[in-house]
Amino acid sequence: MILLMENTKNTIWLPIYSLNGSLNNFYLILALFELISYFLTAILVLKTCKIIQKSKHFHINMNILVIGLISQWFEAFVSKLAIMPYQVGILSVDNSKSTYISWWTSELSDMVQVPNFFQVLALYLPGLFIWHYIYSMFIGVTCVGVERIFATYYIRDYEKTPRKHIGAGLMVLTHCLSFPFSYFMVNNRISFILADTLCIACVGAVCVVYLILWLVNERHRKNLTARGAYHLAQQFQVKENIRHIMLARNIISCATFFVAVTCGLLMTIVLDLIPIWLKNPMAQCIENCIFLNPLLICSVTLFSVPAWKNEFCQSIPIFRKFRNESITVRKSLGPDSDTKEYFNQLKNAWL
């Protein structure tokens, strides 16, 4: 949504599609469904952060980055709550009763005209923070890959040395880069095509970084059998890097899916490639790709690591019930079966 300040050429680009919705139409019902989805997402985000914080599966620097990025969803959540009253029609940006429907436009006649900046300050700040969240996700995923570069470089002692300044520094770098982008976006200083290109470039950079890391660590892994080539700590670090890359592969696949869907839908709306009646539902899909992406990304993250998956399933009553029943069945095995299972595990441990 582009807002134009009257008597000036200043514009504001809000990452929303509708304003001044009517309380008598589907906007209110849609908002209620969205609120329910957001609260479910909030529970999942909190649960994911708690599980990762307790886990020692990866280095503390990776945990700092992943928790920092996932928990940043609440920035977008609070901003969305601040904008919702304007979308459903409880509050209005002007005295007009018209419902404004748009995503981005370069035509002055299609922009929403407002008297002055201070009248839309309540929309400007949430819009700034939503843009900050969006770009922090793209830049942050790249920084997570950079953390693995440090892990590969300091392969001799990375695990036994915390080096928290690496994780904290990359987190600060993420925000130092995302805030300028957010400022330019909300003030409509970056064109629509360039904005999409930047998002696609970030995803492409992440894919290249992880491909290089995978090749390097696979080479190290193949050399692990050479006598005296790697110390125990180095062997562990190589295996951890590969586990991280396998986890990142799943997350990157989800992120690529969201980028492709969101950018593709945006292009079709802005370039008027679809019928008018389909624009509104498609725009709602775009907004939900932004605000509900943790439902998929957090789930994929948790289920990509067995320890995280077990912890998550134990926290859900229905999964915990099935798990307890499975444990009961295993305990009912006869002594011969138990003994056979024990020696099989002992044999495998020495392979």
HUNOR-V347800 format. One record per backbone hydrogen bond with DSSP energy under -1.0 kcal/mol. CO is the residue of the C=O (numbers start at 1). NH is the residue of the N-H. If there is no record, write none. Layout:
co: [CO;CO]
nh: [NH;NH]
This chain:
co: [1;2;3;4;5;10;12;14;17;19;22;26;27;28;29;30;31;32;33;34;35;36;37;38;39;40;41;42;43;44;45;46;47;48;49;50;51;59;60;61;62;63;64;65;66;67;70;71;72;73;74;75;76;77;78;79;80;83;83;84;85;85;86;100;107;108;112;114;117;120;120;121;123;124;125;126;127;128;129;130;131;132;133;134;135;136;137;138;139;140;141;142;143;144;145;146;147;148;149;150;154;163;164;165;166;167;168;169;170;171;172;173;174;175;177;178;179;180;181;182;183;184;185;186;191;192;193;194;195;196;197;198;199;200;201;202;203;204;205;206;207;208;209;210;211;212;213;214;215;216;217;218;219;221;223;226;231;232;233;234;235;236;237;238;239;240;241;242;243;244;245;246;247;248;249;250;251;252;253;254;255;256;257;258;259;260;261;262;263;264;265;266;267;268;269;276;278;279;280;281;282;283;284;285;286;287;288;292;293;293;294;296;297;298;299;305;306;307;308;309;310;313;316;317;318;319;320;321;322;323;324;325;326;327;328;330;334;335;336;337;338;339;340;341;342;343;344;345;348]
nh: [14;112;12;114;8;5;3;16;102;100;25;30;31;32;33;34;35;36;37;38;39;40;41;42;43;44;45;46;47;48;49;50;51;52;53;54;55;63;64;65;66;67;68;69;70;71;73;74;75;77;78;79;80;81;82;83;84;86;87;88;90;91;20;19;110;111;4;6;120;123;124;125;127;128;129;130;131;132;133;134;135;136;137;138;139;140;141;142;143;144;145;146;147;148;149;150;151;152;153;154;158;166;168;169;170;171;172;173;174;175;176;177;178;179;181;182;183;184;185;186;187;189;188;13;195;196;197;198;199;200;201;202;203;204;205;206;207;208;209;210;211;212;213;214;215;216;217;218;219;220;221;222;223;224;226;229;235;236;237;238;239;240;241;242;243;244;245;246;247;248;249;250;251;252;253;254;255;256;257;258;259;260;261;262;263;264;265;266;267;268;269;270;271;273;272;279;282;283;284;285;286;287;288;289;290;291;292;295;296;297;298;300;301;302;303;309;310;311;312;313;314;316;320;321;322;323;324;325;326;327;328;329;330;331;332;333;338;339;340;341;342;343;344;345;346;347;348;349;351]
